[in-house]
């Protein structure tokens, strides 16, 4: 194993995490019908101490899901509706001149922006100019804001759940690949099933929505985040994730023929870190004390769909990054024995 065996205290913490996951799902079910995979992936990102980008056509309850999640978690919540005229200071905060009522001396005071919350909903992030996107993405990475020569730490825990609409591109500013990489997971929100859509119509039009009660605190989330770091990962699981990432890179000995033919660029080391960390986070959601190959496979698409790009030949054959990841999962054997490569 690449980590120390898990302690009895950690075993109890894993059980608490599984119970917390069940409580969160039960609370969200009062408002959200279906979307179980999306809920799982959002919580994986949060427990792995990362941010997530949710993409789906309008009307799939992306915003409702995130606001409902904030109700279920005992966290401060803010929402930013991104528009083309939004400035960086509208997001991060700004300094204002303030007069001391006693000394009558004037000085600068920092007024925190909506970024200073535990859970931030960045709605339609691709509708704001790159300057504002960059300010927010920098704060996401550094978990702090610089203003007037001072550094202001963001609260802990801190998550950004951003949404974007894949259909309407006119008047938008698509995130560059390097900035997309700052999101731990890229989560696709799909249409509900027939039965789920029936239930949605029945519940919403007859006002049968329940009230969500907070069930998990910020301190518990921090405990689960620290627990994820201690979850053991075997060389076999690490090797499988390593083989998946190596196979995405064109021109490498490990790359299958279809990668050299259809991939423009593959995932970097951050992709491997994401696969392993998210596999560990998913394991504790289900009450398991170690990550498995199945966990890696379950998080592969949201972890890699924004880190692998098809070339023009792939586009001509209607192959998306999603299709390429599916081909990778079939091409890389999970039962092969993996060991650390020689230096």
C-alpha positions as CSV (number, residue, x, y, z in Angstrom):
1,X,0.0,0.0,0.0
2,X,1.2,3.5,-0.6
3,X,-0.4,4.9,2.6
4,X,-0.5,3.8,6.2
5,X,-3.3,1.4,7.2
6,X,-6.4,3.3,8.3
7,X,-6.9,3.7,12.1
8,X,-10.0,2.8,14.1
9,X,-10.8,6.5,14.4
10,X,-10.7,6.8,10.7
11,X,-12.9,3.8,10.3
12,X,-15.5,5.5,12.5
13,X,-15.1,8.7,10.5
14,X,-15.7,6.8,7.2
15,X,-18.9,5.5,8.7
16,X,-20.0,9.0,9.7
17,X,-19.2,10.2,6.1
18,X,-21.4,7.4,4.6
19,X,-24.2,8.4,7.0
20,X,-23.8,12.1,6.1
21,X,-24.0,11.2,2.4
22,X,-27.3,9.4,3.1
23,X,-28.7,12.4,5.0
24,X,-27.7,14.8,2.3
25,X,-29.4,12.7,-0.4
26,X,-32.5,12.3,1.7
27,X,-32.8,16.1,2.2
28,X,-32.1,16.9,-1.5
29,X,-34.8,14.3,-2.5
30,X,-37.4,16.7,-1.0
31,X,-36.7,19.1,-3.8
32,X,-34.6,17.4,-6.5
33,X,-35.9,14.4,-8.4
34,X,-33.2,12.0,-9.7
35,X,-29.8,13.5,-10.6
36,X,-28.1,10.9,-8.3
37,X,-24.9,10.8,-10.3
38,X,-24.6,14.6,-10.3
39,X,-25.2,14.8,-6.5
40,X,-22.5,12.2,-6.0
41,X,-20.0,13.9,-8.2
42,X,-20.6,17.3,-6.6
43,X,-20.0,15.9,-3.1
44,X,-16.9,14.0,-4.4
45,X,-15.5,17.4,-5.6
46,X,-16.3,19.0,-2.2
47,X,-14.8,16.3,-0.1
48,X,-11.8,16.3,-2.4
49,X,-11.4,20.0,-1.6
50,X,-12.0,21.1,-5.2
51,X,-14.4,23.1,-7.4
52,X,-16.8,21.8,-10.0
53,X,-18.3,23.0,-13.3
54,X,-21.8,21.9,-14.0
55,X,-22.8,22.0,-17.7
56,X,-26.3,21.3,-19.1
57,X,-29.1,22.9,-21.2
58,X,-31.4,25.3,-19.5
59,X,-34.1,24.0,-17.2
60,X,-32.3,21.0,-15.7
61,X,-32.3,22.5,-12.1
62,X,-28.6,23.1,-12.0
63,X,-29.1,26.3,-9.9
64,X,-31.8,24.7,-7.8
65,X,-29.5,21.7,-7.0
66,X,-26.7,24.0,-5.8
67,X,-28.9,26.2,-3.7
68,X,-30.6,23.2,-2.2
69,X,-27.2,21.7,-1.4
70,X,-26.3,24.9,0.4
71,X,-29.5,24.5,2.5
72,X,-28.6,20.9,3.4
73,X,-25.1,22.0,4.4
74,X,-24.6,24.4,7.3
75,X,-22.6,26.8,5.2
76,X,-22.7,30.4,4.1
77,X,-24.0,30.7,0.6
78,X,-23.7,33.4,-2.1
79,X,-24.7,33.5,-5.7
80,X,-23.2,35.5,-8.6
81,X,-25.2,35.9,-11.8
82,X,-22.4,36.6,-14.3
83,X,-23.1,39.2,-16.9
84,X,-20.9,40.9,-19.6
85,X,-20.6,44.1,-17.5
86,X,-19.4,42.4,-14.3
87,X,-16.1,43.8,-13.1
88,X,-13.5,41.8,-11.0
89,X,-14.1,44.0,-7.9
90,X,-17.8,43.0,-8.1
91,X,-16.7,39.5,-7.4
92,X,-13.7,39.8,-5.1
93,X,-14.6,43.0,-3.2
94,X,-13.2,46.5,-3.3
95,X,-11.5,49.1,-1.1
96,X,-13.4,52.2,-0.1
97,X,-12.3,55.4,1.7
98,X,-13.8,55.5,5.2
99,X,-13.6,58.2,7.8
100,X,-12.9,57.3,11.5
101,X,-15.7,59.0,13.5
102,X,-13.3,59.8,16.4
103,X,-10.1,60.8,14.8
104,X,-11.7,62.2,11.6
105,X,-8.8,60.5,9.7
106,X,-9.6,58.8,6.4
107,X,-8.3,55.4,5.5
108,X,-9.0,52.5,3.2
109,X,-11.3,49.7,4.2
110,X,-11.8,46.4,2.3
111,X,-15.4,45.5,1.7
112,X,-15.5,41.7,0.9
113,X,-17.4,40.7,-2.3
114,X,-19.7,37.7,-2.7
115,X,-16.6,35.5,-3.2
116,X,-16.3,35.4,0.6
117,X,-18.6,32.6,1.4
118,X,-18.3,28.8,2.1
119,X,-20.3,27.9,-1.0
120,X,-20.4,30.1,-4.1
121,X,-22.7,29.6,-7.1
122,X,-21.1,31.1,-10.1
123,X,-24.1,31.1,-12.5
124,X,-23.3,31.1,-16.2
125,X,-19.6,31.8,-15.7
126,X,-19.0,31.9,-19.5
127,X,-21.1,35.1,-19.8
128,X,-18.5,37.4,-18.1
129,X,-15.3,38.7,-19.7
130,X,-12.0,37.0,-19.3
131,X,-10.8,39.7,-16.8
132,X,-13.5,38.8,-14.3
133,X,-13.2,35.1,-15.0
134,X,-9.5,35.3,-14.3
135,X,-10.0,37.1,-11.0
136,X,-12.4,34.5,-9.7
137,X,-10.4,31.6,-10.9
138,X,-7.2,32.9,-9.3
139,X,-9.1,33.2,-6.0
140,X,-10.3,29.7,-6.5
141,X,-6.8,28.4,-6.9
142,X,-5.1,30.5,-4.2
143,X,-8.1,30.6,-1.8
144,X,-7.3,34.3,-1.1
145,X,-7.9,37.7,-2.6
146,X,-5.3,40.5,-2.9
147,X,-6.5,44.1,-2.7
148,X,-4.6,47.3,-2.0
149,X,-1.4,45.4,-1.1
150,X,-3.2,43.2,1.5
151,X,-4.1,39.6,1.3
152,X,-7.5,38.5,2.5
153,X,-8.0,34.8,3.1
154,X,-11.2,33.1,1.9
155,X,-13.3,31.1,4.4
156,X,-12.6,27.4,5.0
157,X,-14.3,25.3,3.6
158,X,-14.6,27.1,0.3
159,X,-16.2,25.7,-2.8
160,X,-17.2,27.2,-6.2
161,X,-19.9,25.4,-8.1
162,X,-20.1,27.1,-11.5
163,X,-22.7,26.5,-14.3
164,X,-22.6,27.1,-18.0
165,X,-25.0,26.6,-20.9
166,X,-23.5,24.6,-23.8
167,X,-26.1,25.7,-26.3
168,X,-26.0,29.4,-26.6
169,X,-22.5,30.7,-27.4
170,X,-23.4,34.1,-28.8
171,X,-22.1,36.8,-26.5
172,X,-20.2,34.4,-24.2
173,X,-16.6,34.1,-23.3
174,X,-15.7,30.3,-23.2
175,X,-13.2,29.4,-20.5
176,X,-9.7,28.6,-21.9
177,X,-8.4,25.1,-21.4
178,X,-5.9,26.2,-18.8
179,X,-8.7,27.8,-16.7
180,X,-11.0,24.9,-17.2
181,X,-8.2,22.8,-15.6
182,X,-8.7,24.6,-12.3
183,X,-12.0,22.9,-11.9
184,X,-11.5,19.5,-10.3
185,X,-14.6,18.0,-12.1
186,X,-16.6,18.9,-15.2
187,X,-20.0,17.5,-14.5
188,X,-22.6,16.9,-17.2
189,X,-26.2,17.4,-16.2
190,X,-28.4,15.4,-18.5
191,X,-32.2,15.2,-19.1
192,X,-34.2,13.3,-16.5
193,X,-35.7,9.9,-17.3
194,X,-39.4,9.6,-18.3
195,X,-40.5,8.6,-14.8
196,X,-38.4,11.3,-13.1
197,X,-39.8,14.0,-15.5
198,X,-43.3,12.8,-14.7
199,X,-42.6,13.2,-10.9
200,X,-41.0,16.6,-11.4
201,X,-44.2,17.9,-13.2
202,X,-46.4,16.4,-10.5
203,X,-44.5,17.8,-7.6
204,X,-43.7,21.2,-8.9
205,X,-47.2,22.0,-10.3
206,X,-49.0,20.9,-7.1
207,X,-46.5,22.6,-4.7
208,X,-45.3,19.3,-3.1
209,X,-41.8,20.6,-2.5
210,X,-40.4,19.9,0.9
211,X,-38.3,22.1,3.2
212,X,-34.6,21.2,3.4
213,X,-33.0,21.1,6.8
214,X,-29.3,21.5,7.4
215,X,-27.7,18.1,8.2
216,X,-24.0,18.5,7.8
217,X,-21.8,21.2,9.3
218,X,-18.7,22.9,7.9
219,X,-16.5,21.3,10.6
220,X,-17.7,17.9,9.5
221,X,-16.9,18.7,5.8
222,X,-13.4,19.7,6.9
223,X,-13.1,16.4,8.8
224,X,-14.1,14.5,5.7
225,X,-11.6,16.5,3.6
226,X,-8.8,15.6,6.0
227,X,-10.0,12.0,6.0
228,X,-9.7,11.8,2.2
229,X,-6.0,12.5,2.4
230,X,-5.5,9.5,4.7
231,X,-7.5,7.0,2.7
232,X,-5.1,4.3,1.4
233,X,-4.5,3.7,-2.3
234,X,-2.9,0.4,-3.4
235,X,-0.2,0.4,-6.1
236,X,-2.7,-1.4,-8.4
237,X,-5.3,1.4,-8.2
238,X,-2.6,4.1,-8.5
239,X,-1.1,2.2,-11.4
240,X,-4.4,1.9,-13.2
241,X,-5.1,5.7,-12.9
242,X,-1.5,6.4,-14.0
243,X,-1.9,4.1,-17.0
244,X,-5.1,6.0,-18.0
245,X,-3.4,9.3,-17.9
246,X,-0.3,8.2,-19.7
247,X,-2.5,6.7,-22.5
248,X,-4.1,10.1,-23.2
249,X,-0.9,11.7,-24.5
250,X,-0.1,11.5,-28.2
251,X,3.3,10.3,-29.2
252,X,3.9,8.4,-26.0
253,X,4.7,4.6,-26.0
254,X,1.6,4.0,-23.8
255,X,-0.8,5.8,-26.2
256,X,-3.2,3.5,-28.1
257,X,-3.5,4.0,-31.9
258,X,-6.8,5.9,-31.6
259,X,-5.2,8.4,-29.2
260,X,-2.5,9.3,-31.8
261,X,-5.2,9.5,-34.4
262,X,-7.9,11.5,-32.7
263,X,-6.5,13.3,-29.6
264,X,-5.1,16.9,-29.9
265,X,-3.7,16.9,-26.3
266,X,-4.0,14.7,-23.2
267,X,-4.2,15.2,-19.5
268,X,-1.4,16.5,-17.4
269,X,-0.3,15.4,-13.9
270,X,-3.2,17.3,-12.4
271,X,-5.4,14.7,-14.1
272,X,-3.8,11.9,-12.3
273,X,-4.0,13.7,-9.0
274,X,-7.7,14.3,-9.7
275,X,-8.4,10.7,-10.5
276,X,-6.7,9.4,-7.3
277,X,-8.1,12.0,-4.9
278,X,-11.7,11.8,-6.3
279,X,-11.6,8.0,-6.2
280,X,-10.6,8.2,-2.5
281,X,-13.4,10.7,-1.8
282,X,-16.0,8.5,-3.6
283,X,-14.8,5.5,-1.5
284,X,-15.6,7.2,1.8
285,X,-19.0,8.3,0.5
286,X,-19.9,4.6,0.2
287,X,-18.4,3.7,3.6
288,X,-15.3,2.0,2.2
289,X,-11.8,2.5,3.7
290,X,-9.8,2.3,0.5
291,X,-10.1,3.4,-3.1
292,X,-10.7,0.8,-5.8
293,X,-10.4,0.6,-9.6
294,X,-14.2,0.9,-9.8
295,X,-13.9,4.3,-8.0
296,X,-11.3,5.5,-10.6
297,X,-13.6,4.3,-13.4
298,X,-16.6,6.1,-11.9
299,X,-14.9,9.5,-11.7
300,X,-12.9,9.2,-15.0
301,X,-15.4,11.1,-17.2
302,X,-16.0,14.1,-15.0
303,X,-12.3,14.2,-14.1
304,X,-11.0,14.1,-17.7
305,X,-13.6,15.4,-20.1
306,X,-12.2,18.9,-19.8
307,X,-8.6,17.7,-19.8
308,X,-8.7,15.8,-23.1
309,X,-9.4,17.4,-26.4
310,X,-10.1,15.8,-29.7
311,X,-8.4,17.0,-32.9
312,X,-10.1,18.0,-36.2
313,X,-10.2,14.3,-37.3
314,X,-12.1,13.4,-34.1
315,X,-14.6,16.3,-34.7
316,X,-15.1,15.1,-38.3
317,X,-16.0,11.7,-36.9
318,X,-18.3,13.2,-34.3
319,X,-16.1,11.9,-31.5
320,X,-16.3,14.0,-28.3
321,X,-13.9,13.9,-25.3
322,X,-16.6,11.8,-23.6
323,X,-16.3,9.2,-26.4
324,X,-12.5,9.2,-26.2
325,X,-12.6,8.6,-22.5
326,X,-15.0,5.7,-23.0
327,X,-12.6,4.2,-25.5
328,X,-9.7,4.6,-23.0
329,X,-11.6,2.8,-20.3
330,X,-12.1,-0.1,-22.7
331,X,-8.5,0.0,-23.9
332,X,-6.7,0.1,-20.6
333,X,-7.0,-3.2,-18.7
334,X,-8.0,-2.9,-15.0
335,X,-6.7,-6.4,-14.2
336,X,-3.2,-5.9,-15.4
337,X,-0.5,-5.9,-12.6
338,X,0.8,-2.3,-12.3
339,X,4.1,-1.4,-10.6
340,X,6.1,1.7,-10.2
341,X,8.1,2.3,-13.4
342,X,11.9,2.3,-13.3
343,X,13.5,5.7,-12.9
